[in-house]
Each structure stands twice: as C-alpha cells, then as structure tokens.
C-alpha cells in the first residue's frame, strides 16, 4: 500500500473559471495535502535500514550531542555563534 492510496483530490469547475485556473487550483490542493511530496518520495525505492544500523547511528549522535553540550558547559563553544553549513 503506497502513501498516495486513499488520498483523493476533487475540483469542480466554476461558472466563469478558465481551464488554467482550474488546473492551478487542483495543483495547489494536491500540494496542500502533501500528495506531490508523497509521490516524489515514493518515486525510488530505498532499502530500509537494519535495526543495528539505526541503533549505531542513534548512539553516535547521542555521543556527539553529549560532547557538544559538554563543550558548551566548559565554555569552549559559543552556541550563539553556531556555524551554518554551506551547500
């Protein structure tokens, strides 16, 4: 069962509404329901992570977070001057 099953978008044309306005309204409603994002996410199949890998990642992030908080407490890192990543 995919994420898009069960979601239905219905738009009825108004009296003086053009076809482009109708399509625009349909698109907006589909995006509002998260339909477009769900379809794009389900476009390619990804292998699910094993439980061991999830646990290891969680432990690593926990250790990193604790290390960061310790550095902040010692005054070695200023949390207000947090660097942003550049892409």
Secondary structure as GFF3:
##gff-version 3
##sequence-region A 1 87
A	DSSP	alpha_helix	19	32	.	.	.	ID=ss1
A	DSSP	alpha_helix	35	41	.	.	.	ID=ss2
A	DSSP	alpha_helix	51	74	.	.	.	ID=ss3
A	DSSP	three_ten_helix	79	81	.	.	.	ID=ss4
###
